[in-house]
Amino acid sequence: MFPTRLLRSSTVNASEIAHFSRLSSEWWNERGEFSFLHKMNPVRMQFIREKLLETAYDEQAEEAVDTKKARLLEGLDVLDIGCGGGLLSESLARLGARTTGIDASESNIAIAKHHASLDPRLGENLIYKHAAAESLLAQSKRYDVVCSMEVLEHVDNPAMFLKTCAELVKPSGHLFLSTISRTPLSYFLTIVMAEKILREVADGTHTYSKYIKPSELLDFFQTHRSTVEGDGTLTQSRAWITRLYSGEPTRKEAEVRGMIYNPLSSSWILAPRGAWGAAECNYLFWVRKPASEE
């Protein structure tokens, strides 16, 4: 269950948007405020590619899957919610995804557009919009892949935000999230160390009570059902996660993977599947939307 004091009528928190808007000029400074995200981005992309490749293996003959194919995302419609300055969006677009990046901060979108304009090749696959996720629901467009990285811990009403993200995914599509678990370790690392002592990120960037445990995401998608339209009627799909085994979902429905920062190499590591304690701080989450006929 998500922290109840977060259940408000909108997902956008004005103070959070103002905070990141003030920092928007730092987005592409690899040694600045967002240095941790620059170092994290390759790991996020690794996880996305691994899950898409794994799905391809499940659905196609082994000989039909090219494991060395760099442009695994080519031709897919991808939405990056809370794109910030475009770190993930540009990476997705460079791998061939038709990428839309949205952010509730107008200054973030301005920075993202400016940086993308420096590489003319991105113009074919990448567009940015100043918009909140819920504003897209009225449109018919849905996406093969929806990503929202390091955003969930900054929104109000996380349940509404997750429902919005889920609604924007096509049937059989993929939802990727990364966030921070609500544990004593995460408080010590992200607030005490990163903000107060090392000052690697601005004071006030994180709010501990907004952190979301992996178990809370698993619980949400065990009960969440998508509305499916067919033959002029609206029905409900099965739950996105049908059951857990010893607290873990099947790899075809969802997955939690920890991200661990190594201060000696100043790099992030994608923890092995099932590694004990790896998701006690930063973690990635993937879940797949049921097919329309399920």
Secondary structure, 3 states (H helix, E strand, C coil): CCCHHHCCCCCCCHHHHHHHHHCHHHCCCCCCCCHHHHHHHHHHHHHHHHHHHHHHHHHCCHHHCCCCCCCCCCCCEEEEECCCCCHHHHHHHHCCCEEEEEECCHHHHHHHHHHHHCCHHHHHCEEEEECCHHHHCCCCCCEEEEEEECCHHHCCCHHHHHHHHHHCEEEEEEEEEEEECCCHHHHHHHHHHHHHHCCCCCCCCCCHHHCCCHHHHHHHHHHCEEEEEECCEEEEEEECCCCEECCEECCCCEEEEEEEEECCCCEEEECCCCCCCCCCCEEEEEEECCCCCC
